[in-house]
Amino acid sequence: MLTRITQTPGQCGGRPCIRGMRIRVNDILEMLAENVSVSEILEDFPDLELEDIQACLLFAARRTDFPRLIA
């Protein structure tokens, strides 16, 4: 699933994108946070697939999973 997320130097400032396209993961996550539905996103970006949006969510989840220190 995460193979759908790419980072290419010089493309979108090296930010994570979807399948080498100039659609940034952050843009998709922000739209979801603003209550834009998945169907609306897919309609607005016809090159996207449902799995791309799921990959964005998984990417974000993995980036926020920090080790917990127990004192």
Phi and psi in degrees as GROMACS dihedral restraints (atoms count N, CA, C in turn):
[ dihedral_restraints ]
;  ai    aj    ak    al  type     phi  dphi    fc
    3     4     5     6     1   -72.6    20    10
    4     5     6     7     1    -9.6    20    10
    6     7     8     9     1   -67.1    20    10
    7     8     9    10     1   -15.3    20    10
    9    10    11    12     1   -74.1    20    10
   10    11    12    13     1   -16.7    20    10
   12    13    14    15     1   -97.3    20    10
   13    14    15    16     1   124.2    20    10
   15    16    17    18     1  -123.7    20    10
   16    17    18    19     1   152.1    20    10
   18    19    20    21     1  -131.5    20    10
   19    20    21    22     1   115.5    20    10
   21    22    23    24     1  -121.3    20    10
   22    23    24    25     1   120.9    20    10
   24    25    26    27     1   -54.6    20    10
   25    26    27    28     1   135.7    20    10
   27    28    29    30     1    87.7    20    10
   28    29    30    31     1   -10.2    20    10
   30    31    32    33     1  -108.5    20    10
   31    32    33    34     1   120.4    20    10
   33    34    35    36     1    53.1    20    10
   34    35    36    37     1    38.1    20    10
   36    37    38    39     1    65.2    20    10
   37    38    39    40     1    22.9    20    10
   39    40    41    42     1    77.6    20    10
   40    41    42    43     1     7.5    20    10
   42    43    44    45     1   -74.2    20    10
   43    44    45    46     1   154.3    20    10
   45    46    47    48     1   -62.1    20    10
   46    47    48    49     1   131.5    20    10
   48    49    50    51     1  -125.9    20    10
   49    50    51    52     1   174.4    20    10
   51    52    53    54     1  -100.9    20    10
   52    53    54    55     1   120.0    20    10
   54    55    56    57     1    45.2    20    10
   55    56    57    58     1    41.0    20    10
   57    58    59    60     1    75.7    20    10
   58    59    60    61     1    -0.4    20    10
   60    61    62    63     1   -81.7    20    10
   61    62    63    64     1   168.5    20    10
   63    64    65    66     1   -90.7    20    10
   64    65    66    67     1    41.3    20    10
   66    67    68    69     1  -110.5    20    10
   67    68    69    70     1   111.1    20    10
   69    70    71    72     1   -80.3    20    10
   70    71    72    73     1   144.4    20    10
   72    73    74    75     1   -56.1    20    10
   73    74    75    76     1   -43.0    20    10
   75    76    77    78     1   -58.8    20    10
   76    77    78    79     1   -39.6    20    10
   78    79    80    81     1   -62.5    20    10
   79    80    81    82     1   -42.2    20    10
   81    82    83    84     1   -66.4    20    10
   82    83    84    85     1   -43.8    20    10
   84    85    86    87     1   -63.2    20    10
   85    86    87    88     1   -40.3    20    10
   87    88    89    90     1   -64.5    20    10
   88    89    90    91     1   -40.2    20    10
   90    91    92    93     1   -62.5    20    10
   91    92    93    94     1   -43.0    20    10
   93    94    95    96     1   -62.3    20    10
   94    95    96    97     1   -40.6    20    10
   96    97    98    99     1   -65.9    20    10
   97    98    99   100     1   -26.6    20    10
   99   100   101   102     1   -90.7    20    10
  100   101   102   103     1    17.6    20    10
  102   103   104   105     1    64.3    20    10
  103   104   105   106     1    26.9    20    10
  105   106   107   108     1   -77.5    20    10
  106   107   108   109     1   128.3    20    10
  108   109   110   111     1   -73.2    20    10
  109   110   111   112     1   156.8    20    10
  111   112   113   114     1   -58.5    20    10
  112   113   114   115     1   -41.7    20    10
  114   115   116   117     1   -63.6    20    10
  115   116   117   118     1   -36.3    20    10
  117   118   119   120     1   -66.6    20    10
  118   119   120   121     1   -41.2    20    10
  120   121   122   123     1   -63.1    20    10
  121   122   123   124     1   -45.6    20    10
  123   124   125   126     1   -64.2    20    10
  124   125   126   127     1   -32.9    20    10
  126   127   128   129     1   -70.3    20    10
  127   128   129   130     1   -40.2    20    10
  129   130   131   132     1   -74.1    20    10
  130   131   132   133     1   -27.4    20    10
  132   133   134   135     1  -123.9    20    10
  133   134   135   136     1    82.2    20    10
  135   136   137   138     1   -61.7    20    10
  136   137   138   139     1   -17.8    20    10
  138   139   140   141     1   -81.3    20    10
  139   140   141   142     1   -12.7    20    10
  141   142   143   144     1   -79.7    20    10
  142   143   144   145     1   153.2    20    10
  144   145   146   147     1  -122.5    20    10
  145   146   147   148     1   158.0    20    10
  147   148   149   150     1   -53.0    20    10
  148   149   150   151     1   -40.0    20    10
  150   151   152   153     1   -62.5    20    10
  151   152   153   154     1   -28.3    20    10
  153   154   155   156     1   -65.4    20    10
  154   155   156   157     1   -42.6    20    10
  156   157   158   159     1   -67.3    20    10
  157   158   159   160     1   -40.7    20    10
  159   160   161   162     1   -62.7    20    10
  160   161   162   163     1   -37.6    20    10
  162   163   164   165     1   -64.6    20    10
  163   164   165   166     1   -38.2    20    10
  165   166   167   168     1   -60.6    20    10
  166   167   168   169     1   -44.3    20    10
  168   169   170   171     1   -65.4    20    10
  169   170   171   172     1   -42.4    20    10
  171   172   173   174     1   -64.9    20    10
  172   173   174   175     1   -41.8    20    10
  174   175   176   177     1   -57.8    20    10
  175   176   177   178     1   -47.6    20    10
  177   178   179   180     1   -64.0    20    10
  178   179   180   181     1   -42.2    20    10
  180   181   182   183     1   -62.1    20    10
  181   182   183   184     1   -41.5    20    10
  183   184   185   186     1   -69.8    20    10
  184   185   186   187     1   -30.1    20    10
  186   187   188   189     1   -74.2    20    10
  187   188   189   190     1   -20.5    20    10
  189   190   191   192     1  -102.8    20    10
  190   191   192   193     1     4.9    20    10
  192   193   194   195     1   -90.8    20    10
  193   194   195   196     1    87.2    20    10
  195   196   197   198     1   -92.4    20    10
  196   197   198   199     1   145.1    20    10
  198   199   200   201     1   -61.1    20    10
  199   200   201   202     1   143.7    20    10
  201   202   203   204     1  -102.2    20    10
  202   203   204   205     1   130.4    20    10
  204   205   206   207     1   -96.4    20    10
  205   206   207   208     1   133.2    20    10
  207   208   209   210     1  -111.4    20    10
  208   209   210   211     1   124.8    20    10
